[in-house]
Amino acid sequence: MAKILIVDDEPEIVASVSDVLSSFGFVTVCTTDGRSGLQMAIEQSPDLIILDWMMKDYNGLDFTNDFREKGYTTPILFLTARGDLPVYEIEVLRRGADDYMSKPFDPTLLVERVKNLLKRSSASEASSSSSDNSKHIYCDGELIIDYDAMQVYINNVSCDLTSNEFKLVQYLESNAGRVCSRDELLSKVWNYAFSGDVRTVDVTVRRTRKKIEPNQPKYKYILTRRGSGYYFPKDLE
């Protein structure tokens, strides 16, 4: 069963989350200190991290920043008691988090979010099911998408994409030339079986574009069809 690291400076929240997840068979490791949590995330290789933002001394955004900069792509689910969720959502996604929930949380919804995140992080993700299974690398001389290594490079420099960012690029390239709606991307990339917040897609697209094509006045790879969705141009293949 998947191992989940819980990092929150409120012991009662840690205990509550751990009890819920343990009741569904997940293995949990816990800490109330952000820096200790980062060390545990590196040493114990959890399958998923549940992280609080407003921790003392070393908050969740600092944790995520440092964790992603070290090259780790483990899914991160934020828990927050903040009320400014739209602003918060943008910030945590920009920093490399994969999802968020507000406190107090619904136990059933928490478990479903955890299951979805674990599905996304699987190397055998079904998001590439519509692509040619013999295809392992896309390369146009500038952009390289290594399907096996789950890495993207521009001019031989790694773009350091998160798991969701990579899967977004992979799915769009696998469906090159076809416009993918935000709802489709939520279903295929995020594995949401229900209608999610389409802003999640828009924020991830913006963040991915900045990594793949920084400072470009006109984007080349992830294009927008106004009112319809996003697509990867087929004529680049």
Backbone torsions as a table, in degrees:
resi	resn	phi	psi	omega
1	MET	NA	152.2	-176.0
2	ALA	-64.4	145.7	176.2
3	LYS	-99.2	130.9	-177.2
4	ILE	-123.2	127.3	177.4
5	LEU	-93.5	128.3	179.1
6	ILE	-112.9	123.3	-178.7
7	VAL	-126.3	111.5	-179.0
8	ASP	-158.2	136.0	-176.9
9	ASP	-82.3	4.5	174.0
10	GLU	-103.6	107.9	-176.8
11	PRO	-55.7	-34.2	-178.4
12	GLU	-69.9	-33.1	176.6
13	ILE	-69.3	-43.7	177.7
14	VAL	-57.1	-47.0	-178.7
15	ALA	-64.5	-41.2	-179.2
16	SER	-63.9	-48.2	-179.6
17	VAL	-63.7	-44.2	-179.8
18	SER	-60.8	-42.9	-179.5
19	ASP	-62.6	-43.1	-179.7
20	VAL	-61.9	-49.4	-175.9
21	LEU	-68.9	-38.9	179.3
22	SER	-63.2	-34.3	-179.8
23	SER	-66.6	-19.2	176.9
24	PHE	-100.6	10.5	174.2
25	GLY	92.3	1.8	178.9
26	PHE	-77.4	148.5	173.9
27	VAL	-90.6	128.8	-178.3
28	THR	-119.4	142.0	169.2
29	VAL	-124.7	141.2	-167.3
30	CYS	-135.4	154.1	172.0
31	THR	-157.3	153.2	176.9
32	THR	-105.4	12.6	-178.3
33	ASP	-124.9	127.7	-175.9
34	GLY	-63.0	-44.7	-178.3
35	ARG	-67.6	-38.8	174.5
36	SER	-63.9	-36.4	178.7
37	GLY	-63.1	-40.4	178.3
38	LEU	-62.3	-42.7	179.0
39	GLN	-64.0	-40.6	178.3
40	MET	-65.5	-37.8	179.4
41	ALA	-63.1	-34.5	-179.8
42	ILE	-78.0	-43.6	-173.1
43	GLU	-81.7	-33.6	-172.9
44	GLN	-100.7	-5.4	175.5
45	SER	47.5	60.4	177.5
46	PRO	-67.7	160.2	177.9
47	ASP	-81.9	-20.7	-179.3
48	LEU	-159.1	150.7	179.7
49	ILE	-122.3	129.4	171.8
50	ILE	-106.3	123.6	-164.5
51	LEU	-133.8	136.0	174.0
52	ASP	-88.8	146.7	179.0
53	TRP	-81.8	-56.5	-167.9
54	MET	-85.2	63.0	174.3
55	MET	-93.7	152.3	-178.8
56	LYS	-71.0	145.5	173.2
57	ASP	69.4	-47.7	-174.2
58	TYR	-139.3	95.1	-171.1
59	ASN	-84.2	177.7	-175.2
60	GLY	-64.1	-33.7	178.9
61	LEU	-68.8	-39.7	175.8
62	ASP	-63.0	-43.3	177.2
63	PHE	-55.6	-51.9	-177.0
64	THR	-62.7	-44.1	177.7
65	ASN	-54.5	-53.3	-176.6
66	ASP	-65.9	-39.1	-179.0
67	PHE	-65.4	-45.4	-179.8
68	ARG	-68.5	-37.5	179.9
69	GLU	-64.0	-25.8	177.0
70	LYS	-80.9	-2.5	175.3
71	GLY	95.9	5.3	-178.1
72	TYR	-83.7	137.7	-178.0
73	THR	-115.5	13.7	178.2
74	THR	-52.6	132.1	179.4
75	PRO	-58.5	140.6	178.9
76	ILE	-124.0	125.1	175.4
77	LEU	-109.1	118.9	178.9
78	PHE	-86.7	141.8	167.2
79	LEU	-112.9	134.8	-177.7
80	THR	-142.5	147.7	174.3
81	ALA	-103.2	5.7	-176.8
82	ARG	-71.4	152.3	-179.5
83	GLY	-95.6	-18.9	-176.4
84	ASP	-88.2	61.4	-171.5
85	LEU	-60.1	-41.6	178.8
86	PRO	-58.9	-45.2	177.8
87	VAL	-65.9	-42.5	-179.5
88	TYR	-62.0	-44.4	-179.2
89	GLU	-56.4	-47.9	-179.5
90	ILE	-59.7	-44.0	-176.8
91	GLU	-65.5	-47.3	-177.3
92	VAL	-68.0	-34.9	178.6
93	LEU	-69.5	-37.7	177.0
94	ARG	-61.7	-34.2	-178.4
95	ARG	-80.8	-8.1	176.0
96	GLY	110.7	7.4	174.6
97	ALA	-73.9	161.0	-176.7
98	ASP	-104.0	-27.1	-178.3
99	ASP	-164.7	169.5	177.3
100	TYR	-148.2	157.6	173.4
101	MET	-140.3	149.4	178.7
102	SER	-92.1	152.0	173.7
103	LYS	-94.3	144.0	-6.2
104	PRO	-71.8	148.1	-174.9
105	PHE	-102.9	153.5	174.0
106	ASP	-84.0	121.0	-176.4
107	PRO	-55.2	-42.0	-179.0
108	THR	-65.0	-43.1	179.4
109	LEU	-66.1	-38.4	177.3
110	LEU	-58.1	-46.8	-178.9
111	VAL	-62.5	-41.2	179.2
112	GLU	-65.5	-40.0	177.5
113	ARG	-63.3	-42.3	178.8
114	VAL	-61.4	-45.8	179.7
115	LYS	-61.2	-41.8	179.5
116	ASN	-63.8	-43.0	180.0
117	LEU	-64.6	-38.7	178.9
118	LEU	-66.0	-36.4	177.0
119	LYS	-64.4	-41.4	-178.3
120	ARG	-62.3	-36.9	-173.4
121	SER	-79.4	-7.2	-179.6
122	SER	-66.1	134.9	179.5
123	ALA	-65.4	-21.0	179.8
124	SER	-97.7	30.3	-178.0
125	GLU	-49.6	135.2	-178.8
126	ALA	-75.5	2.0	-177.9
127	SER	-65.0	-18.3	179.9
128	SER	-101.4	15.5	-174.5
129	SER	-63.5	-26.4	-179.3
130	SER	-87.3	-0.7	-180.0
131	SER	-92.5	168.1	176.3
132	ASP	-70.7	118.0	-175.5
133	ASN	-64.7	-19.0	178.7
134	SER	-82.5	-5.9	-176.0
135	LYS	-89.5	119.6	-178.1
136	HIS	-115.6	-21.1	-178.8
137	ILE	-139.7	133.5	168.9
138	TYR	-104.9	134.9	178.4
139	CYS	-150.5	127.3	176.6
140	ASP	-117.0	15.5	-178.7
141	GLY	95.5	-17.3	178.7
142	GLU	-125.9	-52.9	178.9
143	LEU	-96.4	132.5	175.2
144	ILE	-123.2	127.7	173.7
145	ILE	-116.3	109.2	179.9
146	ASP	-94.4	102.9	-175.6
147	TYR	-64.6	-40.2	-176.6
148	ASP	-69.7	-44.1	-178.5
149	ALA	-83.1	-10.1	-177.2
150	MET	55.3	49.8	-179.0
151	GLN	-131.0	148.7	175.4
152	VAL	-124.9	136.9	-178.8
153	TYR	-128.5	144.6	169.8
154	ILE	-119.7	120.0	-177.3
155	ASN	51.7	43.4	176.3
156	ASN	68.7	13.4	176.5
157	VAL	-110.4	127.8	-178.2
158	SER	-63.3	138.6	178.9
159	CYS	-86.8	-7.7	178.3
160	ASP	52.5	53.7	179.8
161	LEU	-80.4	147.9	171.3
162	THR	-73.6	172.8	-179.6
163	SER	-58.0	-46.0	-179.3
164	ASN	-68.2	-37.6	178.3
165	GLU	-62.9	-42.9	178.3
166	PHE	-63.0	-45.1	-177.7
167	LYS	-65.7	-31.5	174.9
168	LEU	-63.4	-49.2	179.1
169	VAL	-62.3	-44.3	-178.8
170	GLN	-60.6	-45.2	-177.3
171	TYR	-67.5	-43.3	-180.0
172	LEU	-64.8	-42.2	179.8
173	GLU	-67.7	-35.9	178.6
174	SER	-65.7	-23.6	179.2
175	ASN	-114.1	35.3	-174.7
176	ALA	-52.6	134.8	178.9
177	GLY	91.7	-12.0	-179.1
178	ARG	-110.2	130.6	179.0
179	VAL	-74.8	126.8	180.0
180	CYS	-105.4	122.3	-179.9
181	SER	-69.4	162.4	178.2
182	ARG	-63.4	-39.2	178.4
183	ASP	-63.6	-38.6	177.1
184	GLU	-63.8	-42.8	-179.8
185	LEU	-65.9	-38.9	175.6
186	LEU	-60.1	-37.8	-179.1
187	SER	-73.8	-46.6	-172.2
188	LYS	-86.0	-35.1	-178.5
189	VAL	-92.6	-44.1	-178.3
190	TRP	-92.1	-10.5	-179.7
191	ASN	60.9	30.3	175.7
192	TYR	-78.0	120.9	178.9
193	ALA	-83.6	-6.8	178.4
194	PHE	-123.8	171.0	-179.7
195	SER	-72.4	119.3	179.8
196	GLY	-101.5	-173.2	-179.8
197	ASP	-82.4	114.2	-175.2
198	VAL	-66.2	-15.5	176.8
199	ARG	-62.4	-27.4	176.6
200	THR	-58.0	-42.1	178.6
201	VAL	-65.9	-47.0	-176.7
202	ASP	-61.8	-43.0	179.9
203	VAL	-64.6	-43.0	-179.9
204	THR	-66.2	-38.4	176.6
205	VAL	-61.7	-46.8	-179.9
206	ARG	-60.3	-43.5	-178.8
207	ARG	-66.4	-39.9	-179.5
208	THR	-68.4	-41.5	177.7
209	ARG	-58.2	-41.6	-179.1
210	LYS	-64.5	-31.2	179.2
211	LYS	-79.7	-38.8	-177.0
212	ILE	-80.4	-39.4	-176.5
213	GLU	-134.1	67.7	-178.0
214	PRO	-64.5	138.8	174.7
215	ASN	62.2	25.8	178.2
216	GLN	-90.8	127.2	178.0
217	PRO	-68.7	-24.8	179.5
218	LYS	-139.5	123.7	-176.3
219	TYR	-76.7	151.1	-173.4
220	LYS	-112.6	-31.4	-169.6
221	TYR	-105.6	-48.4	178.3
222	ILE	-104.7	104.0	-174.7
223	LEU	-107.0	156.9	-177.7
224	THR	-107.8	133.1	167.4
225	ARG	-105.8	104.8	-171.6
226	ARG	-52.8	128.8	178.5
227	GLY	81.4	-6.0	-175.7
228	SER	-120.4	-45.7	-178.1
229	GLY	153.5	-147.9	-175.3
230	TYR	-125.9	154.9	178.4
231	TYR	-152.8	158.3	174.4
232	PHE	-104.2	123.4	-174.6
233	PRO	-65.1	129.6	-176.1
234	LYS	-69.7	-29.2	-174.5
235	ASP	-73.2	-0.6	175.7
236	LEU	-85.6	-16.7	-175.6
237	GLU	-71.1	NA	NA
